Amino acid sequence: MEFTTLDKVTYASNSLREEALALAGNKDAKVAAFAYTDYGGDAFDLLCCNYFEENYPDCFVWENTSWSGRNGILVNPPGRDLIGEFEEAVGEYLLGFEDMEEAYTELEIEAIDEAIAYFIESNTDEDGEPIYASREEEIREWLWNNGRLETQGWDYSEHSLIEHLESE
């Protein structure tokens, strides 16, 4: 994430800049810019792209990028310093803008649910039956305590999780 002027946005195609310029009105407009891929950026940029796309679609433009990523630019709506409000809120607490903390938690829960489903489906016995299907809540608790949200989903050590489940 970066707070800058539209003409200094680091990660954006010319067409995305043109879309943002149409909303902002001038290239010196203050903006918040976000960028992430599976290999760069972070979960906060992912969260911001999702959040502003859903909650401020008239002020947010974005584009898909390679490696499952997105670039996004947030501009001020007429008569409101949305960028200033956002910058001040995240300066005090990263998830302090509006209900962003709730949106982050929802993103975490979705990622953990996907990780659980993948883990259970990927670990089967010789007959193809899931080995750990009955231990979903234990897996969920372990993931909450031993993983973290990344742009590509929930990051954890499958080997460590299996060791944990086998030691119980």
C-alpha positions in Angstrom: 0.0 0.0 0.0 1.2 3.5 -0.7 -0.3 6.9 -0.2 0.9 9.1 -3.1 -0.4 11.2 -5.9 -1.9 9.6 -9.0 1.1 10.5 -11.2 3.5 8.7 -8.8 1.6 5.4 -8.4 4.2 2.6 -8.7 2.2 -0.4 -9.7 -0.5 0.3 -12.3 -0.9 0.0 -16.1 -1.5 3.1 -18.2 -5.1 2.1 -18.6 -5.6 1.8 -14.9 -4.0 5.2 -14.4 -6.4 6.6 -17.0 -9.4 5.1 -15.3 -8.3 6.6 -11.9 -7.6 10.0 -13.6 -11.2 10.0 -14.9 -12.4 9.6 -11.3 -9.9 11.9 -9.6 -10.0 14.7 -12.2 -6.2 15.4 -12.1 -2.9 13.6 -11.9 -1.9 15.5 -8.7 -4.8 14.0 -6.8 -3.9 12.1 -3.6 -4.6 8.4 -3.9 -4.1 5.1 -2.0 -2.6 2.4 -4.2 -2.5 -1.3 -3.6 -0.7 -4.2 -5.3 -0.3 -7.9 -4.6 0.4 -11.2 -6.3 1.1 -14.7 -5.1 4.7 -13.6 -4.9 4.6 -10.0 -3.6 2.5 -7.6 -1.7 0.7 -8.8 1.3 -2.6 -9.8 2.7 -3.4 -6.2 3.7 -3.3 -5.2 0.0 -5.6 -8.1 -0.8 -7.9 -7.0 1.9 -7.9 -3.4 0.8 -8.7 -4.4 -2.8 -11.6 -6.5 -1.8 -12.9 -4.0 0.8 -12.8 -0.9 -1.5 -14.2 -2.8 -4.5 -17.1 -3.9 -2.4 -17.7 -0.7 -0.3 -16.5 2.1 -2.5 -16.9 0.9 -6.1 -17.4 4.5 -7.4 -14.0 5.5 -6.0 -11.9 2.4 -6.6 -10.5 1.1 -9.9 -8.5 -2.1 -10.3 -7.0 -4.5 -12.7 -5.9 -8.2 -12.6 -2.2 -8.9 -12.8 -0.2 -12.0 -13.4 0.3 -14.5 -10.6 -3.2 -14.2 -9.3 -2.8 -10.5 -8.3 -4.4 -7.2 -8.6 -3.4 -3.5 -8.7 -5.9 -1.0 -7.3 -6.2 2.7 -6.9 -8.6 4.5 -4.4 -9.5 8.1 -5.1 -11.4 10.6 -3.1 -15.1 10.9 -3.8 -16.5 14.4 -4.3 -16.7 16.4 -1.1 -14.9 13.8 1.1 -11.3 13.2 2.1 -11.6 9.4 2.1 -7.9 9.0 1.5 -7.1 11.2 4.5 -9.5 9.3 6.7 -8.1 6.0 5.6 -4.5 7.1 6.1 -5.2 8.4 9.6 -7.1 5.3 10.6 -4.5 2.8 9.4 -1.7 4.9 10.9 -3.2 4.3 14.3 -4.2 0.7 13.8 -3.8 -1.1 10.5 -7.3 -2.5 10.6 -8.9 0.6 12.1 -10.8 1.9 9.1 -14.5 1.5 9.4 -15.3 -2.3 9.6 -12.0 -3.4 8.0 -11.1 -5.6 11.0 -14.3 -7.6 10.5 -13.6 -7.9 6.8 -10.1 -9.2 7.6 -11.5 -11.8 10.0 -13.9 -13.0 7.3 -11.0 -13.3 4.8 -9.1 -15.3 7.4 -12.1 -17.6 8.0 -12.6 -18.2 4.3 -8.9 -19.0 3.8 -8.9 -21.4 6.8 -12.0 -23.1 5.5 -10.3 -23.6 2.1 -7.1 -24.9 3.8 -9.1 -27.4 5.8 -11.0 -28.7 2.8 -7.8 -29.0 0.8 -5.9 -30.7 3.7 -8.7 -33.2 4.3 -9.2 -34.0 0.6 -5.4 -34.4 0.1 -4.8 -36.8 3.0 -6.5 -40.1 2.3 -5.9 -43.7 3.1 -5.2 -46.4 0.5 -9.0 -46.7 -0.2 -9.2 -43.0 -1.0 -11.1 -42.2 2.3 -10.1 -39.0 4.1 -8.0 -39.8 7.1 -8.7 -36.6 9.1 -12.3 -35.8 8.2 -13.5 -36.3 11.8 -10.9 -33.9 13.2 -12.0 -30.7 11.4 -12.3 -28.6 14.5 -8.9 -29.7 15.8 -7.4 -28.8 12.5 -9.1 -25.4 12.5 -7.8 -24.6 16.0 -4.3 -25.7 15.0 -4.4 -23.6 11.8 -5.5 -20.5 13.7 -2.6 -20.9 16.1 0.1 -21.9 13.6 -0.6 -20.2 10.3 -1.3 -16.8 8.8 -3.1 -15.2 5.9 -1.1 -14.6 2.8 -2.3 -13.4 -0.6 -2.6 -17.0 -2.0 -4.5 -18.3 1.1 -3.7 -19.7 4.5 0.0 -20.3 5.0 1.0 -23.2 7.2 3.2 -26.2 7.4 1.2 -29.3 6.3 4.0 -31.5 7.7 3.8 -29.9 11.1 0.0 -30.3 11.1 0.3 -34.0 10.3 2.8 -34.4 13.1 0.5 -32.7 15.5 -2.5 -34.9 14.5 -0.4 -38.1 14.6 0.9 -37.3 18.1 -2.6 -36.9 19.5 
